[in-house]
């Protein structure tokens, strides 16, 4: 009759499916671990940069007390912009 034939053995496909599923899951979890570690390193770096950028008040006063060189006076002169610069034309003889 119809049901006397044995169904095909698909246990190999089932095991392969589980192996693929667990491999993909393991790779994803490893990726999350690496991302988390890198995020913590970036956060530590940013915190260190923030601490270095804020100077204590005593250091700011000492920095302000350092004499700075005087800038040259440019009163009455304006620096030409990139389009205002004229090229010197030389004539050939």
JOVEN-V392359 format. One record per pair of residues at least 12 apart in sequence whose C-alpha atoms are under 7 Angstrom apart, sorted by the first residue. I is the first residue (numbers start at 1). J is the second residue. D is the distance in whole Angstrom. If there is no record, write none. Layout:
BEGIN
I&J&D + I&J&D
END
This chain:
BEGIN
none
END
